[in-house]
């Protein structure tokens, strides 16, 4: 079946190669593509990237100069077997018209990366470290090449370059929601890129071995294991972390168990086999559902009843505080999203449902009741999260402070302690706005 989707890969094909454009776009992980376009729109990529393009196209010190000055170009005369493999992978994906060169970095670490070149008259680059070339066989290298090509044709760099620019290293509350979504997207972008890698290998073990070597620096023989056992072990890791409801460990586990299981799901899918046989796209609902189940394991959500009560308490309290004097708006919604992102990767729909269906008051009463029933002796950490809201736009409103004090009373926090916490939050977060009206003499 043909699929109509927004197309990021169209720049890299000749006009009569329309089918392969749509196919490669449709092969992306659905959640990755959706999150890509949400981030692209939210962080104004289409406005910022032309500025970056303009800067890069006027610089004298170009990326090409940097690459040629630091790396060795792979060609018919230098690493011809590697060059032929690269060219074969490019042709297998229908990307013959993509301006692209391959380079070697003298570095013992096993790695490869794609450089998107903003200079319109120069090629893009894929760089392999000497450690990678020395340790991967040609089948494993094919997988890596396909993976890196995906980062270029899917324009992943456009999100990363803008995000690196706008998010400070010491991420603060105003960035948290979007930054968490970005971190999730980074994981999903790897899964989308893996799919193109799997289109150019016929041995699933080669793809697993490549990822294992890159993530550990070891061969499976060194660990006296096999890909079959390793895949089984990754499934067990996922189940154990699922029982613990440990999404943090799932994201930062060194073997990336979700990514490994996603590799297996795509390799065995009708979508992949149909592309290999027919060079066409066929939707596989089992693949979509299995991939979605795996992605859920990467998403932060309340782990238990009490965490859900805390999440709902913050949602309802935050709403009540910020609507004490006037109505709801997009800025307040973003402040609440940032607050709730400690508990939930994407609470947008939950907030909308609570507000649209007038559930906020009931949610507040029910969550507060459950928190009290649990005999939580220390609720100051919940209260401290709420105190930051009153300085959100550098305006302090009397009614909001009053509601915040009432909430402290409901939580059993002494008024003196609550006042100290409010003042401490103001000290950290409040920066008075300049009043533009002229002061009369």
HELIX and SHEET records of a PDB file:
HELIX    1   1 UNK A   10  UNK A   12  5                                   3    
HELIX    2   2 UNK A   18  UNK A   26  1                                   9    
HELIX    3   3 UNK A   30  UNK A   42  1                                  13    
HELIX    4   4 UNK A   45  UNK A   56  1                                  12    
HELIX    5   5 UNK A   63  UNK A   70  1                                   8    
HELIX    6   6 UNK A   80  UNK A   92  1                                  13    
HELIX    7   7 UNK A  130  UNK A  135  1                                   6    
HELIX    8   8 UNK A  138  UNK A  153  1                                  16    
HELIX    9   9 UNK A  156  UNK A  166  1                                  11    
HELIX   10  10 UNK A  173  UNK A  175  5                                   3    
HELIX   11  11 UNK A  176  UNK A  199  1                                  24    
HELIX   12  12 UNK A  204  UNK A  216  1                                  13    
HELIX   13  13 UNK A  227  UNK A  244  1                                  18    
HELIX   14  14 UNK A  247  UNK A  252  1                                   6    
HELIX   15  15 UNK A  257  UNK A  267  1                                  11    
HELIX   16  16 UNK A  270  UNK A  278  1                                   9    
HELIX   17  17 UNK A  285  UNK A  296  1                                  12    
HELIX   18  18 UNK A  305  UNK A  322  1                                  18    
HELIX   19  19 UNK A  330  UNK A  340  1                                  11    
HELIX   20  20 UNK A  348  UNK A  356  1                                   9    
HELIX   21  21 UNK A  360  UNK A  373  1                                  14    
HELIX   22  22 UNK A  380  UNK A  387  1                                   8    
HELIX   23  23 UNK A  388  UNK A  391  5                                   4    
HELIX   24  24 UNK A  398  UNK A  410  1                                  13    
HELIX   25  25 UNK A  415  UNK A  429  1                                  15    
SHEET    1   A 4 UNK A  72  UNK A  73  0                                        
SHEET    2   A 4 UNK A 100  UNK A 105 -1                                        
SHEET    3   A 4 UNK A 124  UNK A 129  1                                        
SHEET    4   A 4 UNK A 112  UNK A 115 -1                                        
END                                                                             
